Amino acid sequence: MNSTFLLWFVLSPLVGLILVSIVPEVSRKAAALFSSGITAVIAIYAFVIGQDHSILKDWSMSYNWFQFGKYAVDGHKLFEVKFELGVDGLSLVMLLLTAIVSVIAVLASYHLNKGTKPFYQLFFILQIGMLGVFASQNLVLFFLFFEMTLIPMFFLIGKWGRFESEKAGYQFLIYNGLGSAFLLFVIAVLLARTGTSNYSELVTILQSGMNTVSPISENLKMALLVCLLIAFAIKLPLFPFHRWMVNVHTQANPAVVIVHAGVLLKIGTYGLIRFAYGIFPEQVHKMGTILAILGVVNLLYGAYIALVQKDLRSVLAFSSFSHMGIVIMGLAAMNSAGIQGAVFQSVSHGLIAALLFLIVGMLESRVGSTSLQKISGLAKVSPRMAGILLFGAMASLGLPGLSGFVGEWLSFVGLFESHKIIAAVGTLGIILTAAYMLRAVLAMTFGNTSDEIKEVQDLTAFEGMASLVLILAIVLLGVAPSIVNNSIMASVDFILQGLGGI
Amino acid sequence: MTWKALSTFQWETMGPEIILIAATILLLILELILPKESKRKVIGWIGFISLVASFAFLCTLFNHKPTQLLYGSFKLDSFSILFKFILLIAAILVYLVALGDEKIADRTEYYTLFITALLGAMYMASSSDLITLFVGLELLSISSYILVGIQKRREKSTEAALKYVINGGISTAITLFGLSYVYGLTGTTNLTEMNIALSQGMASSNEFLLVIAFVLIFVGLSFKIASVPFHMWAPDVYQGAPTPVTAFLATVSKAGGFIIILRIFLSIFTAAVLNEKGVTIFENMQPVVGILAALSMIIGNTVALKQSSVKRMLAYSGIAHGGYLLVSFVSLSPFMFESMWFYLLSYAFMTIGAMTITYNVEKQYGNDSLASFAGLGKSNPILAFFMTIYVLSLAGIPLTAGFIGKLNIFMSAFVTVKGFYWLGAILLITTVVSYFYYFGILQHIFFREGENRKIRVPATHLLVILVCAVVTILLGVKPSLAYEVFHKMEIIKDFFAA
């Protein structure tokens, strides 16, 4: 294995970018599927091979990108920004999730019938950004890929959505731009005051309290952590930064929402674990209770609002928001079970949200609406679609045996260990989740067949294939959670070491 | 001067300027002797060749050792070479835009004045004497006053010229008033001698005078860089002036303003140590400049939100970008020169590119309102694509030059021990505010429907658009291309060497 493997992996969506630009319109969708398929195959290959963690070191690459100033200490260049890629078990899981969700999104976009060329071009740029975020070992590079997801997403939301999608796109841009600003502040301060932006060098420098360029006081560290928390809280999103996310979920094209809910929100989890927990463990430790409370607020608030929504999309939007609360609760626990739970919940929610929005896409292309009042009795007209919807709901509310359960279980176990009372309050959320999910899904699947859906066709072959992939993945993770947990174990241990060393 | 003195004179150090002076004279003579009916565009192309020649000559001077001529009133050091590099590149691009300008293409003075204005700016970069600095400043100013009003039959152009002259006159007076204080205190106009005089303890007893001088000079010169408090001329003048002139004001003239600010303030006020406090006048005044920088960023970016004319919007965004550069200036860090140089360089490319496209859209639709850009993504996808690059770069999105420039400014602000966190934070927040109007342009281009009119772009403009876009991306993807040029020089050492 040569060391440019990761570079090719991250840049593999370029194949799609080029293909969709040159092939005629009839074969464009096939080209997109082909390219996302290639990326997925590489991701699966990397994930399988990468289970032997000793090989991961050989994959990391470093390339001199540019340097500010020409300062050096003991032959070690300062203020140098390198193009550094590398992965660990955690990144591998995220990369695999990205690749799979992207394939599903391409399949979901088959309903699209105008503007497919720019759609797929932007989509593949977005995919490069997402893959790069999880593979970069350098804060500046991370930011670069992070922003590379922002701009295509703005266009994807704004141009191919519902009536108010332009507004949603703007809201997405401004909220996330603000988040990026906080993140860039942290990155620039760290780079300027330590002289490096390499992730592992920063961990060493900050934890040992070395003074490489300029001093970093305890107050400054705390301020930087708060900035990081805000940056990723917007991405995740955490209460009270969730307005934009709900609008994106309800207004954007379903294929875009699949990517958004499936992967982009998870950058928040990933960033929190990697940067907030990795670089500022001491400061994070002080925030445990606040985070736990925020997580529970997220869970309950989102679930409560989801209970009164009149549209499946809105229900799912608040459900996503609510589920992110569980991620934060897991993180707030600061123990092995909690952090594992947070990662697991992120992955599982990515798959479940993709499945549910796949159905939203099917309904919209057939009925033109996902209103709970207009749709009822789906089970009679198209039993397979109704079945999948029910399956998705069950997975989402945490039915044992499916992936949603494992994430919730681990997060709660973790939180009960550290914050018993808060966790106890949080369990209410499980009941609420079941309530809103069943309320929405039962209303749609059973009852009298409404006029709007009389003519609805059942799944097409492609839709069936996409659903099947996701269903298999959700069941697989539900019965064999160790697939994810073994992979991330080393990374979680590393984070815990930082947290425990206080 | 005898023949011997003339022959030992190091002519080559002034080469770029001499070429331009010769070109100016040649252009004026040609205007006189060419028959009336012959096209004046030929004159324009001769001017263009002289600019390229001057640039080529400058490139040969890169390894020249620092030299002083004419009793220190002309200085060739890495600072002057590097900043003239920006001035000449920007001027060449602006000049190409002007050559494609059909309305005024037959006016010789149009071409001549660009060169004289550039000459003024270049002389400022090379001068270390208040007299020649001021002459350079005035040469730049007076030439640009005429350039703004060159379409004398167009009401807006005349109005802009008048506003520009009056504001410029006031600001010049204020600058001179401030300079008179430092001259009075030190008794010399030579910056190096001033530096020595002030560093020998004269500053403490005259702190009040020096503070007044600092404020007056800064306020006066803020006119040239269009920052608070002398920014209000920018929107009207940018909108009224012919677009190539607007591009000139936004890039060459602005860079010239920063050059003279760096020269004067770093030479004079960083040396003036106040004994009892142990700080220099410059450090003493950092909060004041910091507040002005913050105001520039805030005012520029918030007022731009409400603009419907793209040129006015770019004017306000220019005010904000001036504020960004001042953040780096105020920090007085090891990255100050580097970040300002890189930012001015990348700003020149992205602004000239954006202005050129705006100019062509304006020509086709009759006005430069945002609505004219509606549907550009469909009707002129190539122009829309390039405009997107410039706008993203202006907004500071990664993979464009604008991002690296901003990151470098942050480095400059945060690297010093005290760290200018508030300024950095304001810079970031106002950048997010700026997304509203920058992406408003993109929103019109891609999301809105508009008339389906093809825009025919002159060949020279096409070249400019292409070059600007390529460089904007290149500097974002591989910034070391520019940094390697910069790091060849010992700018900090040269600048402060007596």
Boltz contact constraints between the chains, C-beta under 6 A:
constraints:
  - contact:
      token1: [A, 66]
      token2: [B, 479]
      max_distance: 6.0
  - contact:
      token1: [A, 66]
      token2: [B, 480]
      max_distance: 6.0
  - contact:
      token1: [A, 66]
      token2: [B, 483]
      max_distance: 6.0
  - contact:
      token1: [A, 68]
      token2: [B, 408]
      max_distance: 6.0
  - contact:
      token1: [A, 68]
      token2: [B, 411]
      max_distance: 6.0
  - contact:
      token1: [A, 69]
      token2: [B, 335]
      max_distance: 6.0
  - contact:
      token1: [A, 70]
      token2: [B, 487]
      max_distance: 6.0
  - contact:
      token1: [A, 144]
      token2: [B, 398]
      max_distance: 6.0
  - contact:
      token1: [A, 147]
      token2: [B, 397]
      max_distance: 6.0
  - contact:
      token1: [A, 147]
      token2: [B, 398]
      max_distance: 6.0
  - contact:
      token1: [A, 158]
      token2: [B, 447]
      max_distance: 6.0
  - contact:
      token1: [A, 166]
      token2: [B, 447]
      max_distance: 6.0
  - contact:
      token1: [A, 173]
      token2: [B, 435]
      max_distance: 6.0
  - contact:
      token1: [A, 177]
      token2: [B, 432]
      max_distance: 6.0
  - contact:
      token1: [A, 177]
      token2: [B, 435]
      max_distance: 6.0
  - contact:
      token1: [A, 178]
      token2: [B, 432]
      max_distance: 6.0
  - contact:
      token1: [A, 181]
      token2: [B, 428]
      max_distance: 6.0
  - contact:
      token1: [A, 181]
      token2: [B, 432]
      max_distance: 6.0
  - contact:
      token1: [A, 185]
      token2: [B, 428]
      max_distance: 6.0
  - contact:
      token1: [A, 188]
      token2: [B, 410]
      max_distance: 6.0
  - contact:
      token1: [A, 188]
      token2: [B, 414]
      max_distance: 6.0
  - contact:
      token1: [A, 189]
      token2: [B, 414]
      max_distance: 6.0
  - contact:
      token1: [A, 192]
      token2: [B, 411]
      max_distance: 6.0
  - contact:
      token1: [A, 192]
      token2: [B, 414]
      max_distance: 6.0
  - contact:
      token1: [A, 192]
      token2: [B, 415]
      max_distance: 6.0
  - contact:
      token1: [A, 214]
      token2: [B, 417]
      max_distance: 6.0
